[in-house]
Amino acid sequence: MFQSDIAGVAFVYLYVAVLLIFTEKILSKRYPTESRKILHIMTGNIAFILPVFQTREIMAFLAAGPFILFTFLMSPYSPIKSMRGETSESGHGFGLVFYAIAWTVLAYLFFDTKEIIAIGILAMSYGDGFASLIGNKYGRKKYKIFEDVKSYVGSIAMFVFTFILMVIALLYYQMLSSTVPPLIFETLVLLLCVAAISTVVEGITPMGLDNLSVPFVTATLYWIVM
């Protein structure tokens, strides 16, 4: 294992631990739903740690993979009651588990083009996260597909934040690699299209499965069009 891989794993674990302590021990007592979404959103910053890793298997199976089991043990379905987290219980039971699965799969498939992993993670974290936060607070006009009630304001937030974070991700990765496409007009138009399709996917995906559908669709679309 390279030293940078060790540093990457340590930083990921430390960062997630700090987030969990903050959301579980501080925020969840008064703001259970908001704390879950803050955890959901802020975990997405892992997208900017990815360049540290030099080994595909380390990123996928040591940095990302263990969180599948860990988030399951924190879920309402955990066989260990003492590990069930208040943050996880406030939303879809398997939401964070799906989150970890998505990151693991993307990390393995797109390791050589880490900006694709980042775009998938950021659409899932910031896009979907702010869609829920803003939609719950300001979304008066609702729509219902497959038994899930969502708001038009939330979907607009999903589109805006997904697009903005994709732009930020590309700017960040451009500084690190000459293979990342430049942000010319055509690129921005394609990103707008990817954000729009991702928003539709988030709107029609039921039962918390958007934590799987959004990152996979967003990353795959970017891979295809770019």
C-alpha positions in Angstrom: 0.0 0.0 0.0 1.4 3.4 -0.9 1.7 6.1 1.7 -0.8 8.3 0.0 -3.4 5.4 0.1 -2.8 5.1 3.9 -3.3 8.9 4.2 -6.4 8.8 2.1 -8.0 6.0 4.1 -7.1 7.7 7.4 -8.5 11.0 6.2 -11.8 9.5 5.0 -12.3 7.6 8.3 -11.4 10.7 10.4 -13.7 13.0 8.3 -16.7 10.6 8.5 -16.1 10.0 12.2 -16.2 13.8 12.9 -19.4 14.1 10.8 -21.0 11.3 12.6 -20.2 12.7 16.1 -21.5 16.1 15.1 -24.7 14.9 13.5 -25.5 12.0 15.9 -24.5 13.6 19.2 -25.2 17.2 18.6 -27.7 17.9 15.8 -29.9 14.8 15.9 -31.2 15.6 19.4 -33.0 18.7 18.1 -33.0 18.4 14.3 -33.2 14.7 13.4 -34.2 15.2 9.8 -31.9 18.1 9.2 -29.0 16.2 10.8 -29.4 13.3 8.5 -29.4 15.6 5.4 -26.4 17.5 6.7 -24.5 14.1 7.1 -25.8 13.2 3.6 -24.5 16.4 2.0 -21.2 16.8 3.8 -20.1 13.3 3.2 -20.0 14.3 -0.4 -16.8 16.3 0.2 -15.0 12.9 0.0 -15.2 13.6 -3.7 -12.3 16.1 -3.2 -10.1 13.5 -1.4 -10.1 11.0 -4.2 -6.9 12.2 -5.9 -4.9 11.1 -2.9 -5.5 7.4 -3.7 -3.2 5.5 -6.0 -4.7 2.0 -5.8 -8.1 1.1 -7.1 -8.7 -1.7 -4.6 -7.7 0.4 -1.6 -10.1 3.2 -2.5 -13.0 0.8 -3.4 -12.6 -1.9 -0.8 -10.8 -0.3 2.1 -11.9 3.3 2.0 -15.4 2.9 0.7 -16.5 -0.7 1.1 -16.4 -1.0 4.9 -19.0 1.8 5.1 -21.6 -0.6 3.5 -21.5 -2.8 6.6 -21.0 0.2 9.0 -24.0 2.1 7.7 -26.1 -1.1 7.8 -25.3 -1.6 11.4 -26.3 2.0 12.0 -29.6 1.5 10.2 -33.0 0.8 11.8 -32.5 -2.8 10.6 -29.3 -3.4 12.5 -29.1 -6.6 14.5 -27.1 -4.6 17.1 -29.6 -2.2 18.7 -26.9 -0.2 20.5 -25.4 0.8 17.1 -28.7 2.1 15.5 -28.1 5.8 14.9 -30.7 8.4 15.3 -29.6 10.1 12.1 -30.2 7.0 10.0 -33.5 6.3 11.7 -34.9 9.7 10.7 -35.0 9.0 6.9 -35.1 6.0 4.6 -33.7 3.0 6.5 -31.2 2.0 3.9 -30.4 5.4 2.5 -26.9 5.6 3.8 -26.2 2.0 2.9 -27.1 2.7 -0.7 -24.9 5.8 -0.5 -21.9 3.6 0.5 -22.7 1.0 -2.2 -22.8 3.7 -4.8 -19.4 5.1 -3.8 -17.8 1.6 -3.7 -19.0 0.6 -7.1 -18.1 4.0 -8.7 -14.7 3.9 -7.1 -13.9 0.6 -8.6 -15.3 1.2 -12.1 -14.0 4.7 -12.7 -10.8 4.8 -10.6 -8.7 6.0 -13.6 -11.1 8.9 -14.2 -11.7 10.1 -10.7 -13.7 13.2 -11.8 -16.5 10.8 -12.8 -16.6 9.3 -9.3 -16.7 12.8 -7.9 -19.5 13.9 -10.1 -21.6 10.9 -9.1 -20.9 11.4 -5.4 -21.6 15.1 -5.6 -24.9 14.7 -7.5 -26.0 12.2 -4.8 -24.8 14.2 -1.8 -25.2 17.9 -2.6 -27.9 17.6 -5.3 -30.2 15.1 -3.7 -29.4 16.4 -0.2 -30.3 20.0 -0.9 -33.4 18.9 -2.9 -34.7 17.3 0.3 -33.6 20.2 2.6 -35.0 23.0 0.5 -38.0 21.0 -0.7 -39.1 20.2 2.8 -38.8 23.8 3.9 -40.1 25.7 0.9 -41.8 23.2 -1.3 -45.5 23.9 -1.1 -46.5 22.5 -4.5 -46.0 18.7 -4.5 -46.0 15.9 -7.0 -46.3 12.2 -6.4 -44.7 9.4 -8.3 -44.6 5.8 -7.1 -45.9 6.7 -3.7 -43.1 9.2 -3.0 -44.2 12.8 -2.5 -41.7 15.4 -3.7 -41.8 19.1 -4.4 -41.1 21.2 -7.5 -38.9 23.5 -5.5 -36.9 20.5 -4.3 -36.4 19.3 -7.9 -35.2 22.8 -8.9 -32.7 22.7 -6.1 -31.6 19.3 -7.2 -30.9 20.6 -10.7 -29.1 23.8 -9.6 -26.9 22.2 -7.0 -26.0 19.2 -9.2 -25.0 21.5 -12.0 -23.0 23.8 -9.7 -21.2 21.0 -8.0 -20.3 19.3 -11.3 -18.7 22.6 -12.5 -16.8 22.9 -9.2 -15.6 19.3 -9.5 -14.4 19.8 -13.0 -12.6 23.0 -12.1 -10.9 21.1 -9.2 -9.9 18.1 -11.2 -8.6 20.3 -14.1 -6.0 21.7 -11.7 -4.8 18.1 -11.2 -5.0 16.5 -14.6 -4.7 17.7 -18.2 -7.2 15.0 -19.4 -10.2 16.6 -17.8 -12.3 18.4 -20.4 -12.1 22.2 -20.3 -15.1 24.2 -19.2 -16.0 25.6 -22.6 -19.6 26.5 -23.7 -20.3 23.1 -25.1 -19.2 21.4 -21.9 -21.5 23.6 -19.8 -24.4 22.7 -22.1 -23.7 19.0 -21.7 -23.5 19.4 -17.9 -26.8 21.2 -17.9 -28.3 18.2 -19.8 -26.8 15.8 -17.3 -28.1 17.7 -14.4 -31.6 17.9 -15.9 -31.7 14.1 -16.5 -30.3 13.4 -13.0 -33.1 15.6 -11.6 -35.8 13.6 -13.5 -34.2 10.4 -12.2 -34.3 11.7 -8.6 -37.9 12.7 -9.0 -39.2 9.4 -10.3 -37.0 7.1 -8.1 -39.0 5.7 -5.1 -38.2 4.5 -1.6 -34.8 6.1 -1.1 -33.3 4.3 -4.1 -32.2 7.6 -5.5 -29.0 7.1 -3.5 -28.3 4.4 -6.1 -30.0 5.7 -9.2 -28.7 9.3 -9.0 -25.0 8.6 -8.7 -25.0 5.8 -11.2 -27.0 7.7 -13.8 -25.1 10.9 -13.4 -21.7 9.3 -13.6 -22.6 7.1 -16.5 -24.2 10.1 -18.5 -21.1 12.2 -17.9 -18.9 9.3 -19.0 -20.9 8.9 -22.2 -21.2 12.5 -23.2 -17.7 13.7 -22.2 
